[in-house]
Amino acid sequence: MDRSTNLDIEELKMTREQYILATQQNNLPRAENAHLYPVGIYGWRKRCLYFFVLLLLVTMIVNLAMTIWILKVMNFTVDGMGNLRVTKKGIRLEGISEFLLPLYVKEIHSRKDSPLVLQSDRNVTVNARNHMGQLTGQLTVGADAVEAQCKRFEVRASEDGRVLFSADEDEITIGAEKLKVTGTEGAVFGHSVETPHIRAEPSQDLRLESPTRSLIMEAPRGVQVSAAAGDFKAACRKELHLQSTEGEIFLNADTIRLGNLPTGSFSSSSPSSSHSRQTVYELCVCPNGKLYLSPAGVGSTCQSSSNICLWS
């Protein structure tokens, strides 16, 4: 036991001596500390760093000022920018707006107190497409014409939605109560016209004219021509045909006159009749249907004037 205790005491002494020696070595001044360089940036490097920091600060201030100026000029607010306002119902634009790229919207409405104006330097085109992206309808408003390409074009009344005008590949329908043509040449039809009633304006004449061809009016149950407060005139250059296949042609008037009919000659044996003025004539008919007048006598004088039928 004594031997081990002596060993422990010697170890403690050696450890104490090593600690004292290590502490004394750390406290001794070192000769090389006087030759160390200072830590940091000095000289022209420091001036360049300060210059770049100052330049960065000026750039940030200019960018901030420009951003504030742009926000002020463009009128940026919480609801939008400039004339553009974002509302619960959509986007609202006030004033004149220009779109340089295509605009895709579902509906376009104007304010209640102002119209909606679409303006372009060339033309305004409205396209309608199906779910496949194929063009189904197009409306183009140009400088020379307004063109619509669709399967059926309709114009409806604003009150009851009645169709006023419709057009497709087969027919054109006009549903207005009155069709008014104000052109000086009237209405020109290249083919047949089917209508239940043709009427002129009040105190105006109704005129149906075919300058170079025939004018034909047909109806399965008859054609009625009425002039309640004026005259009815039918004029042609060559022939006027009045034909009834099953019925009759009935002329009902107080006075029926046939003007410019040829007059035949008749010689009477009575000397007094040659000097009297002829006032009564007989209406004669040739076999081909031509009418002519013959001076009336005691009997029929048509046979005496039948030479007119030879030249008809």
Wavefront OBJ file of the C-alpha trace (Angstrom):
o trace
v 0.000 0.000 0.000
v 2.819 2.351 0.792
v 4.456 1.612 -2.484
v 1.331 2.443 -4.533
v 0.731 5.630 -2.596
v 4.230 6.826 -3.374
v 3.616 6.207 -7.097
v 0.431 8.287 -7.044
v 2.173 11.181 -5.332
v 4.959 11.142 -7.892
v 2.446 11.150 -10.778
v 0.648 14.140 -9.286
v 3.954 16.007 -8.968
v 4.822 15.312 -12.594
v 1.401 16.459 -13.776
v 1.704 19.672 -11.745
v 5.142 20.383 -13.161
v 3.895 19.846 -16.753
v 0.942 22.245 -16.152
v 3.314 24.913 -14.774
v 5.692 24.534 -17.680
v 2.835 24.765 -20.254
v 1.439 27.871 -18.557
v 4.797 29.593 -18.524
v 5.362 28.861 -22.197
v 2.032 30.492 -23.132
v 2.792 33.629 -21.111
v 6.176 34.167 -22.713
v 6.139 36.830 -25.506
v 6.806 35.552 -28.985
v 9.182 37.353 -31.222
v 7.226 36.720 -34.483
v 3.970 38.515 -33.316
v 5.561 41.864 -34.143
v 5.779 40.956 -37.843
v 2.039 39.923 -38.460
v -0.112 41.906 -41.086
v -3.297 43.671 -39.907
v -6.655 42.044 -40.833
v -9.132 44.083 -43.159
v -9.370 46.075 -46.458
v -7.294 49.197 -46.738
v -6.165 51.564 -49.448
v -7.690 51.780 -52.924
v -9.622 48.508 -52.427
v -11.538 50.082 -49.578
v -12.316 53.200 -51.634
v -13.554 51.044 -54.579
v -15.798 49.033 -52.238
v -17.321 52.221 -50.821
v -17.847 53.540 -54.356
v -19.699 50.381 -55.456
v -21.847 50.430 -52.324
v -22.717 54.089 -52.980
v -23.518 53.306 -56.664
v -25.763 50.419 -55.629
v -27.562 52.674 -53.147
v -28.157 55.364 -55.817
v -29.448 52.716 -58.266
v -31.877 51.379 -55.686
v -33.157 54.886 -54.960
v -33.624 55.624 -58.704
v -35.440 52.298 -59.231
v -37.704 52.992 -56.281
v -38.477 56.486 -57.603
v -39.203 55.125 -61.083
v -41.473 52.433 -59.649
v -43.428 55.005 -57.654
v -43.693 57.247 -60.738
v -44.987 54.368 -62.908
v -47.536 53.425 -60.256
v -48.662 57.058 -60.110
v -48.874 57.532 -63.898
v -50.572 54.179 -64.592
v -52.961 54.844 -61.716
v -52.424 51.520 -60.010
v -54.943 50.860 -57.254
v -56.215 47.888 -55.292
v -59.009 47.372 -57.877
v -56.847 47.601 -61.010
v -54.795 49.995 -63.098
v -55.706 53.031 -65.209
v -59.107 52.602 -66.905
v -59.126 48.916 -65.980
v -61.083 47.894 -62.898
v -61.503 44.368 -61.588
v -64.977 43.856 -60.108
v -67.000 40.899 -58.923
v -68.819 40.686 -62.270
v -65.660 40.838 -64.376
v -63.383 43.505 -65.806
v -64.554 47.091 -66.413
v -62.878 49.422 -68.896
v -63.618 53.131 -68.949
v -62.714 55.384 -71.873
v -60.917 54.351 -75.064
v -58.984 51.073 -74.910
v -56.728 49.472 -77.521
v -55.956 45.762 -77.806
v -52.888 44.764 -79.796
v -53.400 41.008 -79.364
v -56.540 38.812 -79.575
v -59.151 39.341 -76.859
v -61.065 36.319 -75.549
v -64.167 37.158 -73.529
v -67.581 35.652 -72.929
v -69.674 38.824 -72.955
v -69.072 42.516 -73.718
v -71.470 45.124 -72.300
v -71.495 48.886 -72.392
v -72.665 51.226 -69.681
v -76.361 51.995 -69.510
v -75.855 55.635 -70.491
v -73.393 55.125 -73.379
v -73.154 52.994 -76.546
v -70.588 50.305 -77.284
v -68.199 51.334 -80.076
v -65.792 48.931 -81.807
v -63.383 50.802 -84.040
v -60.583 49.637 -86.319
v -58.396 51.223 -88.991
v -59.221 48.391 -91.424
v -62.188 46.253 -90.448
v -63.916 44.711 -87.454
v -64.370 40.938 -87.584
v -66.409 38.857 -85.140
v -65.900 35.073 -85.339
v -67.891 32.242 -83.779
v -66.369 28.774 -83.402
v -67.570 25.420 -82.148
v -65.955 23.222 -79.512
v -63.629 21.815 -82.186
v -62.304 25.280 -83.024
v -63.938 25.321 -86.472
v -65.359 28.587 -87.798
v -69.188 28.483 -87.777
v -70.069 32.164 -88.226
v -68.331 35.393 -89.167
v -69.372 39.032 -89.295
v -67.018 41.479 -90.983
v -67.586 45.242 -91.033
v -65.276 46.768 -93.613
v -64.837 50.074 -95.349
v -66.755 48.959 -98.453
v -69.229 46.343 -97.247
v -70.649 44.406 -94.316
v -70.306 40.660 -94.822
v -71.935 37.873 -92.815
v -71.041 34.227 -93.336
v -73.314 31.800 -91.534
v -75.895 29.116 -92.172
v -78.825 31.423 -91.389
v -78.985 35.195 -90.912
v -81.888 36.671 -88.904
v -83.019 40.147 -87.875
v -85.566 40.150 -85.034
v -87.776 42.832 -83.510
v -86.687 44.172 -80.138
v -90.158 44.068 -78.601
v -91.585 40.612 -79.309
v -88.637 38.869 -80.977
v -90.523 38.488 -84.247
v -88.367 37.643 -87.270
v -88.223 40.691 -89.541
v -85.690 39.345 -92.018
v -84.097 35.935 -92.470
v -81.876 34.504 -95.175
v -80.359 31.093 -95.824
v -79.239 29.062 -98.812
v -82.815 28.197 -99.865
v -84.923 31.313 -99.288
v -85.113 34.879 -98.010
v -88.037 35.767 -95.743
v -89.232 39.291 -94.916
v -91.588 39.273 -91.950
v -92.273 43.014 -91.685
v -95.818 44.297 -92.021
v -94.833 46.580 -94.894
v -91.987 46.346 -97.418
v -91.017 49.802 -98.677
v -88.751 50.274 -101.693
v -87.625 53.883 -102.155
v -85.338 53.439 -105.167
v -86.030 55.406 -108.341
v -86.001 52.223 -110.405
v -88.342 50.401 -108.046
v -87.830 46.724 -107.250
v -86.209 44.500 -109.866
v -86.818 40.739 -109.701
v -84.875 38.337 -111.873
v -87.318 35.461 -111.412
v -90.884 34.922 -110.280
v -92.428 36.769 -107.336
v -95.027 35.167 -105.092
v -97.063 37.481 -102.888
v -100.664 37.702 -101.687
v -100.923 41.483 -101.920
v -99.190 44.344 -103.738
v -100.146 47.847 -102.641
v -98.753 51.303 -103.291
v -98.335 54.093 -100.770
v -101.321 56.404 -100.176
v -101.755 58.967 -102.975
v -99.118 57.124 -105.023
v -99.483 55.076 -108.206
v -98.721 51.367 -108.375
v -96.844 50.485 -111.516
v -95.824 47.020 -112.713
v -93.562 47.254 -115.715
v -91.434 44.953 -117.848
v -89.418 47.128 -120.263
v -88.111 44.388 -122.583
v -90.105 41.228 -121.790
v -93.604 40.092 -120.950
v -95.460 40.681 -117.700
v -97.402 37.614 -116.542
v -99.746 37.445 -113.544
v -101.050 33.998 -112.641
v -103.129 32.622 -109.790
v -104.956 29.294 -109.415
v -108.105 31.004 -108.127
v -107.974 34.288 -110.000
v -106.155 37.604 -110.146
v -107.892 40.674 -108.768
v -106.762 44.135 -109.772
v -108.507 46.978 -107.959
v -108.133 50.758 -108.140
v -110.580 52.180 -105.617
v -109.822 55.869 -106.144
v -108.094 56.014 -109.501
v -107.704 54.520 -112.956
v -106.431 51.119 -113.954
v -104.278 51.084 -117.069
v -102.715 48.156 -118.893
v -100.423 49.126 -121.770
v -98.185 47.008 -123.980
v -96.337 47.359 -127.249
v -97.593 44.279 -129.090
v -100.392 42.190 -127.607
v -102.513 42.116 -124.475
v -103.998 38.689 -123.660
v -106.925 38.184 -121.319
v -107.501 34.448 -121.038
v -109.860 32.350 -118.984
v -109.617 28.597 -119.532
v -112.841 27.554 -117.749
v -114.789 30.682 -116.868
v -115.554 33.966 -118.537
v -114.096 37.436 -118.802
v -116.626 39.829 -117.299
v -116.388 43.587 -117.924
v -118.684 45.524 -115.607
v -118.690 49.305 -116.020
v -121.006 52.166 -116.792
v -119.158 52.809 -120.043
v -117.045 50.370 -122.023
v -114.986 51.939 -124.796
v -112.767 50.315 -127.409
v -110.638 52.996 -128.990
v -108.675 53.009 -132.259
v -110.699 50.217 -133.845
v -110.565 50.121 -137.675
v -113.720 51.372 -139.400
v -115.165 49.703 -142.422
v -116.950 51.507 -145.281
v -120.565 50.974 -146.263
v -122.343 52.490 -149.287
v -126.125 52.990 -149.020
v -128.543 53.319 -151.952
v -130.441 56.041 -150.151
v -129.245 59.494 -151.313
v -130.079 61.093 -147.971
v -127.923 58.697 -146.023
v -124.776 59.688 -147.913
v -125.108 63.242 -146.771
v -126.037 62.436 -143.122
v -123.252 62.046 -140.624
v -122.688 58.508 -139.424
v -122.992 58.295 -135.597
v -123.925 54.670 -135.031
v -121.609 51.763 -135.818
v -121.832 48.052 -135.642
v -119.171 46.025 -133.825
v -117.943 43.218 -136.008
v -115.643 40.307 -135.281
v -113.329 38.606 -137.754
v -112.802 34.829 -137.653
v -109.431 35.351 -136.035
v -111.033 37.433 -133.255
v -110.145 40.897 -134.504
v -112.752 43.606 -133.839
v -113.649 46.397 -136.180
v -116.446 48.916 -136.670
v -118.884 48.982 -139.525
v -121.438 51.762 -140.199
v -124.785 50.610 -138.869
v -127.641 50.104 -141.288
v -131.045 48.485 -141.440
v -129.376 45.096 -141.528
v -125.907 43.880 -140.632
v -123.165 45.600 -142.571
v -120.274 43.459 -141.334
v -120.233 41.420 -144.545
v -119.833 44.570 -146.604
v -116.765 45.607 -144.594
v -115.206 42.181 -144.240
v -112.195 43.258 -146.316
v -110.585 44.394 -143.028
v -110.381 40.763 -141.938
v -108.250 39.952 -144.998
v -105.478 42.250 -143.768
v -105.552 41.142 -140.164
l 1 2 3 4 5 6 7 8 9 10 11 12 13 14 15 16 17 18 19 20 21 22 23 24 25 26 27 28 29 30 31 32 33 34 35 36 37 38 39 40 41 42 43 44 45 46 47 48 49 50 51 52 53 54 55 56 57 58 59 60 61 62 63 64 65 66 67 68 69 70 71 72 73 74 75 76 77 78 79 80 81 82 83 84 85 86 87 88 89 90 91 92 93 94 95 96 97 98 99 100 101 102 103 104 105 106 107 108 109 110 111 112 113 114 115 116 117 118 119 120 121 122 123 124 125 126 127 128 129 130 131 132 133 134 135 136 137 138 139 140 141 142 143 144 145 146 147 148 149 150 151 152 153 154 155 156 157 158 159 160 161 162 163 164 165 166 167 168 169 170 171 172 173 174 175 176 177 178 179 180 181 182 183 184 185 186 187 188 189 190 191 192 193 194 195 196 197 198 199 200 201 202 203 204 205 206 207 208 209 210 211 212 213 214 215 216 217 218 219 220 221 222 223 224 225 226 227 228 229 230 231 232 233 234 235 236 237 238 239 240 241 242 243 244 245 246 247 248 249 250 251 252 253 254 255 256 257 258 259 260 261 262 263 264 265 266 267 268 269 270 271 272 273 274 275 276 277 278 279 280 281 282 283 284 285 286 287 288 289 290 291 292 293 294 295 296 297 298 299 300 301 302 303 304 305 306 307 308 309 310 311 312
